[in-house]
Amino acid sequence: MKSDYKIALLMILILLSSYNVLFAQQFPNYTLFYMNKYSINPAVAGANHATNISLNAREESVGFEGTPKTHSFSIDSRVTGRNNIFKKIFKNNSRSRNSASGNVGWGLYLYSDLNGPIDKTGVNGTYSYHIELDESQLSFGISLVLFQLSIQKGAFITDDGKLENDPLLMGGDEAIWITDANFGVYYSTEKYYAGYSTMQLFNSFAQFGRNGQGEYKLSRLHNLIGGYKYRINRMIELEPNTLIRFDEKLNMQANIGFRVNYNQKFWGGLYYKTMNTLSFHCGLNYDKYYIAYAFDYGINAMSYQTWGTHELVIAVSLGSRTRYKWLQTF
C-alpha cells in the first residue's frame, strides 16, 4: 500500500513541476477532462475495451459577448469481434472475426469551437494500438486532423468602421482548410493512469486576407494527464487527477483537483485552475449512461459581471467482457 502512495505522489509532483499560465487558446479548455480523455489524447481511443459515445457542450464566461463556445461529439472503440458494435458485422464472417487482433482501437471526434470572430469546425480520425501487460496497459495513438477556420468579419471593429480599408479582413478566402495531426501515449492500471499527448503536431498554418498578408499558425500544444483511484471503503472512492497543458514556450495552464465517487453511481468534485478559477463538478451514472456538469467561477473582478462558465457531458459506454474487468470503468 505504501508503494502505491509513493507512485501517486511522484506522478503528481512530476505533473506539477511547472505551474504558469497558458496564454493562447487554440484548443478547447475542457473542465470535465476526465469524462472524455480521448478528446485530449488519441491513445485513449478504445483503451477500455468499450464503445464510448460522448456529447460535450461548453460556454465560457456567460454574459459576455464573443466568449468561447464549444460543442463536440466523439465515439471511440476497440476493433475486435467481441466488441458489441461489431458483433453483428462479424457474426457470419469467421475470417474477419479471427483476424481482429483486439489490440487496435479507433476514434472519431467532431467539434465546433467558436471563439469571438474565429469559428473552428473540424474532425479528427484516430488510430490507436494497445499493449496489454501483466496488470496494466500501454497505449499509443495518432489522429489526422482536418478543420475549417472561418473568419466572421462582422465581429471585427475597425477605427473607421470600414472593413474594406483593412487588407487582412477583405479579399482572399473567408474560410480556410487546415490539416494537422495529434499524437499520444497513455498508461493505465487498476489504480492510476497517466498520459502525454501533443496536439497540432506539425504547426500547420494558412494565409488569409488580401494578397495573403495575414497568417494563422497553429501552435504545438502538449498535454499531461494523470489520476489515482483510492478506495476509502466499499462504497466511497477518491480520485485526485489533473490536466496540465503547455506550449513550446513553456507557458502553462493547470487544472488540478479531486472527485469523490459514491457507489460508482454519484460523484462530486472540486478543482482549481490557474488564472484563479474554482470549478465545481457533479455527475451520476445509471447502467451504461453518464451525465456530468461543471461550473467554473473566476476569483477576480470580472466574475461579478458574468454567470460563470458551464460545461455539460452526456455519455454512454457500451462495454464488453475482457481480460481486465477494471478496464470497463469509464
C-alpha positions as CSV (number, residue, x, y, z in Angstrom):
1,M,0.0,0.0,0.0
2,K,2.9,2.4,0.8
3,S,4.4,1.9,-2.6
4,D,1.1,2.9,-4.2
5,Y,1.1,6.2,-2.3
6,K,4.7,6.9,-3.4
7,I,3.9,6.2,-7.0
8,A,0.9,8.5,-6.9
9,L,2.8,11.3,-5.1
10,L,5.7,11.0,-7.6
11,M,3.3,11.3,-10.5
12,I,1.6,14.4,-9.2
13,L,4.9,16.1,-8.4
14,I,6.1,15.4,-11.9
15,L,2.9,16.8,-13.4
16,L,3.1,19.9,-11.2
17,S,6.8,20.6,-11.6
18,S,5.9,23.8,-13.6
19,Y,2.9,26.0,-12.9
20,N,2.5,29.1,-15.1
21,V,-0.4,30.2,-17.3
22,L,-1.0,29.2,-20.8
23,F,-2.0,32.4,-22.5
24,A,-3.0,31.4,-26.0
25,Q,-6.0,29.0,-26.5
26,Q,-6.2,27.3,-29.9
27,F,-7.8,24.2,-28.4
28,P,-10.9,23.9,-26.2
29,N,-10.1,24.1,-22.5
30,Y,-12.3,21.3,-21.2
31,T,-13.1,21.3,-17.5
32,L,-14.5,17.7,-17.4
33,F,-11.4,16.3,-19.0
34,Y,-11.6,13.0,-17.1
35,M,-15.0,12.3,-18.7
36,N,-13.6,12.0,-22.2
37,K,-9.8,11.6,-22.1
38,Y,-9.9,10.6,-25.8
39,S,-10.7,14.3,-26.7
40,I,-7.2,15.3,-25.4
41,N,-5.2,12.1,-26.0
42,P,-5.7,9.9,-29.1
43,A,-4.1,6.9,-27.3
44,V,-7.2,6.6,-25.2
45,A,-9.3,5.5,-28.2
46,G,-10.5,2.0,-27.4
47,A,-8.4,1.8,-24.2
48,N,-11.2,0.5,-22.0
49,H,-12.4,-2.3,-24.4
50,A,-15.8,-0.5,-24.8
51,T,-17.6,1.6,-27.3
52,N,-17.7,5.1,-25.8
53,I,-20.0,7.8,-27.2
54,S,-19.8,11.3,-25.7
55,L,-21.5,14.7,-26.3
56,N,-20.0,17.8,-24.8
57,A,-21.3,21.4,-24.6
58,R,-19.3,24.2,-23.0
59,E,-19.8,28.0,-22.8
60,E,-17.3,30.3,-21.1
61,S,-18.0,33.5,-19.2
62,V,-21.7,33.5,-19.8
63,G,-23.0,37.1,-20.0
64,F,-20.1,38.4,-22.1
65,E,-20.4,38.6,-25.9
66,G,-17.9,36.7,-28.1
67,T,-16.6,34.3,-25.4
68,P,-15.6,30.8,-26.4
69,K,-18.4,28.2,-27.1
70,T,-17.5,24.6,-27.8
71,H,-19.7,21.7,-28.9
72,S,-18.3,18.2,-29.7
73,F,-19.3,14.6,-30.4
74,S,-16.9,11.7,-30.1
75,I,-17.0,7.9,-30.5
76,D,-14.2,5.5,-29.9
77,S,-14.0,1.7,-29.7
78,R,-11.8,-1.4,-30.0
79,V,-11.5,-3.4,-33.2
80,T,-12.4,-6.9,-32.0
81,G,-15.0,-9.4,-32.8
82,R,-16.1,-9.4,-29.2
83,N,-17.0,-5.7,-29.3
84,N,-20.7,-5.0,-29.1
85,I,-20.7,-2.7,-32.1
86,F,-19.0,-5.2,-34.3
87,K,-20.8,-8.3,-33.1
88,K,-23.4,-8.4,-35.8
89,I,-20.9,-7.5,-38.5
90,F,-18.6,-10.4,-37.6
91,K,-21.4,-12.8,-36.8
92,N,-21.3,-14.7,-40.1
93,N,-17.7,-13.9,-41.1
94,S,-15.3,-16.1,-39.2
95,R,-12.3,-14.8,-41.2
96,S,-12.9,-11.2,-40.1
97,R,-13.5,-12.3,-36.5
98,N,-10.3,-14.3,-36.3
99,S,-8.3,-11.5,-38.0
100,A,-9.3,-8.9,-35.4
101,S,-6.3,-8.6,-33.1
102,G,-8.0,-6.9,-30.2
103,N,-5.1,-4.5,-29.9
104,V,-6.3,-1.9,-32.4
105,G,-8.6,1.0,-31.4
106,W,-10.2,3.7,-33.4
107,G,-12.0,7.0,-32.8
108,L,-13.9,9.9,-34.4
109,Y,-14.1,13.3,-32.9
110,L,-16.3,16.1,-34.4
111,Y,-16.2,19.6,-32.9
112,S,-17.2,23.2,-33.3
113,D,-15.3,25.9,-31.4
114,L,-16.5,29.5,-31.7
115,N,-14.1,32.0,-30.2
116,G,-15.0,35.6,-30.9
117,P,-14.7,36.2,-34.7
118,I,-13.0,32.8,-35.2
119,D,-15.1,29.8,-35.9
120,K,-13.3,26.5,-36.0
121,T,-15.1,23.3,-37.2
122,G,-13.3,20.1,-37.7
123,V,-13.0,16.3,-37.5
124,N,-10.3,14.0,-36.1
125,G,-9.9,10.4,-37.2
126,T,-7.9,8.2,-34.8
127,Y,-5.9,5.0,-34.9
128,S,-4.6,3.5,-31.6
129,Y,-2.7,0.5,-30.6
130,H,-2.9,-1.1,-27.1
131,I,-0.3,-3.4,-25.5
132,E,-1.7,-5.4,-22.5
133,L,0.9,-6.0,-19.8
134,D,0.5,-8.2,-16.7
135,E,-1.7,-5.8,-14.7
136,S,-1.6,-2.7,-16.9
137,Q,-1.9,-1.4,-20.4
138,L,0.3,0.8,-22.6
139,S,-1.4,2.6,-25.5
140,F,-0.3,4.7,-28.4
141,G,-2.5,6.8,-30.7
142,I,-2.4,9.2,-33.6
143,S,-5.1,11.4,-35.1
144,L,-5.4,13.0,-38.5
145,V,-6.9,16.5,-38.0
146,L,-8.9,18.4,-40.6
147,F,-10.8,21.6,-39.8
148,Q,-12.2,24.7,-41.4
149,L,-11.3,28.1,-40.0
150,S,-13.9,30.7,-40.7
151,I,-13.4,34.4,-40.0
152,Q,-16.6,36.2,-39.2
153,K,-15.8,39.7,-40.5
154,G,-18.9,41.2,-38.9
155,A,-17.4,40.6,-35.5
156,F,-14.4,42.9,-36.1
157,I,-14.4,46.6,-35.2
158,T,-12.1,48.9,-37.2
159,D,-11.1,52.5,-36.5
160,D,-13.2,54.0,-39.3
161,G,-15.9,51.2,-39.3
162,K,-15.0,50.2,-42.9
163,L,-13.7,46.7,-43.4
164,E,-12.7,47.4,-47.0
165,N,-9.8,49.6,-45.7
166,D,-8.3,46.7,-43.8
167,P,-6.3,44.3,-46.1
168,L,-6.4,41.5,-43.5
169,L,-10.2,41.4,-43.4
170,M,-11.1,42.0,-47.1
171,G,-10.1,39.8,-50.0
172,G,-8.9,36.3,-50.1
173,D,-10.8,33.3,-48.7
174,E,-13.3,33.7,-45.9
175,A,-12.9,30.0,-44.9
176,I,-9.5,28.3,-44.6
177,W,-9.0,24.5,-44.6
178,I,-6.1,23.3,-42.4
179,T,-4.7,19.7,-41.8
180,D,-2.5,18.6,-38.9
181,A,-2.1,15.6,-36.6
182,N,-2.2,14.7,-32.9
183,F,-0.1,12.0,-31.1
184,G,-0.5,10.5,-27.7
185,V,0.7,7.8,-25.3
186,Y,-1.3,6.5,-22.3
187,Y,-0.5,4.1,-19.5
188,S,-3.3,2.7,-17.2
189,T,-3.5,0.3,-14.3
190,E,-6.3,-0.6,-11.9
191,K,-5.4,2.3,-9.5
192,Y,-3.8,5.0,-11.6
193,Y,-3.4,6.3,-15.1
194,A,-1.0,8.8,-16.8
195,G,-0.8,10.1,-20.3
196,Y,1.0,12.5,-22.6
197,S,-0.2,14.0,-25.9
198,T,1.0,16.5,-28.5
199,M,-1.7,18.4,-30.3
200,Q,-1.2,20.2,-33.6
201,L,2.0,18.3,-34.2
202,F,3.1,19.9,-37.4
203,N,2.4,23.6,-36.6
204,S,0.4,24.0,-39.7
205,F,-0.5,27.5,-41.0
206,A,-2.7,29.2,-43.6
207,Q,-2.7,32.7,-45.1
208,F,-5.7,34.9,-45.5
209,G,-6.7,38.4,-46.4
210,R,-5.8,40.5,-49.4
211,N,-2.7,39.0,-51.1
212,G,-2.2,36.6,-48.2
213,Q,-1.0,39.3,-45.8
214,G,-2.5,37.6,-42.8
215,E,-1.3,34.3,-41.4
216,Y,-3.0,31.9,-39.0
217,K,-0.5,29.4,-37.5
218,L,-1.2,26.5,-35.1
219,S,0.9,26.3,-32.0
220,R,2.0,22.9,-30.8
221,L,0.3,22.1,-27.6
222,H,1.4,19.4,-25.0
223,N,-0.9,17.8,-22.5
224,L,-0.1,15.8,-19.4
225,I,-2.9,13.9,-17.7
226,G,-2.9,11.8,-14.5
227,G,-5.1,10.4,-11.9
228,Y,-5.1,8.0,-8.9
229,K,-8.0,6.0,-7.6
230,Y,-8.0,5.3,-3.9
231,R,-10.7,3.1,-2.3
232,I,-11.7,4.5,1.1
233,N,-14.3,1.8,1.8
234,R,-16.6,-0.4,-0.1
235,M,-18.8,2.5,-1.2
236,I,-16.5,5.5,-1.5
237,E,-13.7,6.1,-3.9
238,L,-11.4,9.2,-4.0
239,E,-9.8,10.2,-7.3
240,P,-7.4,13.1,-7.4
241,N,-6.5,13.9,-11.0
242,T,-5.0,16.7,-13.1
243,L,-4.6,18.1,-16.6
244,I,-1.6,20.3,-17.4
245,R,-1.1,21.9,-20.8
246,F,1.9,23.8,-22.1
247,D,3.1,25.3,-25.3
248,E,6.6,25.4,-26.9
249,K,7.5,28.4,-24.8
250,L,6.6,26.5,-21.6
251,N,3.6,28.8,-20.9
252,M,1.4,26.5,-18.8
253,Q,-2.1,26.1,-17.6
254,A,-3.1,23.5,-14.9
255,N,-6.4,22.0,-13.8
256,I,-6.0,20.1,-10.6
257,G,-8.4,18.7,-8.0
258,F,-10.3,15.6,-7.0
259,R,-13.7,13.9,-7.2
260,V,-15.4,11.6,-4.7
261,N,-17.3,8.7,-6.2
262,Y,-20.1,7.1,-4.2
263,N,-21.1,3.5,-5.1
264,Q,-19.9,4.1,-8.7
265,K,-23.2,5.9,-9.1
266,F,-22.8,9.5,-8.0
267,W,-19.8,11.8,-7.7
268,G,-18.9,15.4,-6.9
269,G,-15.6,17.2,-7.2
270,L,-13.7,20.4,-6.6
271,Y,-10.9,21.7,-8.9
272,Y,-8.7,24.7,-9.2
273,K,-7.4,26.2,-12.4
274,T,-4.6,28.6,-12.9
275,M,-5.9,32.0,-13.7
276,N,-7.7,31.9,-10.4
277,T,-10.7,29.7,-11.2
278,L,-12.6,27.4,-9.0
279,S,-14.6,24.5,-10.6
280,F,-17.4,22.5,-9.0
281,H,-18.3,19.2,-10.6
282,C,-21.2,16.7,-10.1
283,G,-22.3,13.7,-12.0
284,L,-24.3,10.4,-12.0
285,N,-24.1,7.0,-13.7
286,Y,-27.1,4.8,-14.4
287,D,-26.3,1.5,-16.0
288,K,-24.2,2.4,-19.1
289,Y,-25.2,6.1,-19.2
290,Y,-23.3,9.0,-17.7
291,I,-24.0,12.7,-17.2
292,A,-21.7,15.3,-15.7
293,Y,-21.9,19.0,-15.1
294,A,-19.2,21.5,-14.2
295,F,-19.4,25.2,-13.1
296,D,-16.3,27.4,-13.3
297,Y,-16.2,30.6,-11.2
298,G,-13.3,33.1,-11.5
299,I,-11.8,34.5,-8.4
300,N,-11.4,38.0,-9.9
301,A,-13.3,41.3,-10.5
302,M,-14.7,40.0,-13.9
303,S,-16.6,37.3,-12.1
304,Y,-19.1,39.8,-10.8
305,Q,-20.1,40.6,-14.4
306,T,-20.6,37.0,-15.7
307,W,-22.6,34.0,-14.9
308,G,-19.5,31.8,-14.9
309,T,-18.5,29.0,-17.3
310,H,-20.8,26.0,-17.8
311,E,-19.9,22.6,-19.2
312,L,-22.2,19.5,-19.7
313,V,-21.2,16.0,-20.8
314,I,-23.6,13.2,-21.7
315,A,-22.1,9.8,-22.5
316,V,-22.8,6.2,-22.9
317,S,-20.3,3.3,-22.6
318,L,-21.2,0.0,-24.3
319,G,-18.8,-2.4,-22.6
320,S,-17.8,-6.0,-23.4
321,R,-16.2,-8.7,-21.4
322,T,-12.5,-8.5,-21.3
323,R,-9.4,-9.9,-19.5
324,Y,-9.2,-7.0,-17.2
325,K,-12.6,-6.0,-15.7
326,W,-11.2,-2.7,-14.3
327,L,-10.8,-1.5,-17.9
328,Q,-14.6,-1.3,-18.1
329,T,-14.6,1.8,-15.9
330,F,-15.5,5.0,-17.8
